[in-house]
Amino acid sequence: MDVREKLAILADAAKYDASCASSGSKATRPGSKLGSTEGMGICHSYTPDGRCVSLLKILLTNYCIYDCQYCVNRISSDTPRARFTVEEVVSLTLEFYRRNYIEGLFLSSGIIQNSNYTMEQLTLVAKTLRQEHQYGGYIHLKTIPNADPELIQEAGLWADRLSVNIELPTENDLHQLAPEKKKVEIVQSMSGIREKIDEFKADRKEGFNAPRFAPAGQSTQMIVGATPTSDQEILQTATELYTGQNLRRVYYSAYSPIPHADARLPAQSPPLVREHRLYQADWLMRFYGFSSEEIVTEADRNLALDIDPKLAWALANRHFFPVDVNRASREELLRVPGMGVRSVDRVLQIRRHRQLRSEDLKKLRVAWKRTRIFVQTADRNPGLLNLESLNLRQQLQPARKQLLLFDAATSATTGEV
Ligand code: SF4
């Protein structure tokens, strides 16, 4: 099998790894000669300073000794298999990089032989790129749970970002669908990475010239909709990981049906809008000061699909409003539907000099139709009359339309909800 054939198989197999905001689009338009969008594994991700980089996203191999039921690469699947050598991945990365197709590499793998052997191979790719070719581009390595800490430590020396997939939201879900995987072992691997990152930061603070260790931090991915687990449990797990393991990102990936799937798996993907709502809820937790218990309550354990989670919270907590934009704290302003982090920061700047009126908020491009109902401005705000209205939810519901993938991606990257 030549490298191009391997690339077709191993880039396609990597598309299930949601470590980036967009992935290979549909095939090139018929008849076109320029502007190929072939699914050859080039996708986009964000660096810690907010730059968007294009990555070559591939698996080292899609052979795997595990039998995770939700995965097309599981040992019992009859999918076509391929395996790159370390040299092939290195050369593909360098070739793509030189031609300006990519700015980095995202490398994952099925588990071959055992965790340590697989981790060694992944690390060797990054080490060869850095040491032999002085490659300075971005590298994201997916680490293998259970691999020896020394191997993870070495991986962090060469990679910018490391990640360990939590895979499914709860221990019980893993037990059902991925019996070889244990949540405790996955979290232990994350802890090992976190400790090394903390050590590196502490050494640098002390003025030591410590070698860089995964400077772009660590992330994880959770598949949603493969089991009936609620959004409440999903967001609780995400909170545990953000607070306990200091993760940069949790990626939520809607389960996508695979051929010859186990009867326990659903026949259809969950609606794309569910993944979108989870990303919005995740942003509320990370940037808007919400806790997962506020976003999903015991009474209703799933996020509403018809309205965004911030609006849902506001409607359930009307006593919190109206918020006076000229007096409220930053934390209070961040809870107003339709106001994002940027508009709140602008409000705080402007009001040092003068009182804000409704017109000022409109100019700040808040989602005025929503915002006006929840805020008090210096002029009279007729929207306040609506706050007690029983059918407020219906009034504020967006018109039904097909959600585009890129709507979700934009919201996931800007966090504006
Ligand atoms: S270990 Fe990874 S590649 Fe292997 S079956 Fe499980 S999810 Fe798929």
Boltz pocket constraint, residues with backbone or C-beta under 6 A from the ligand:
constraints:
  - pocket:
      binder: B
      contacts: [[A, 63], [A, 64], [A, 65], [A, 66], [A, 67], [A, 68], [A, 71], [A, 72], [A, 73], [A, 74], [A, 75], [A, 109], [A, 110], [A, 111], [A, 178]]
      max_distance: 6.0
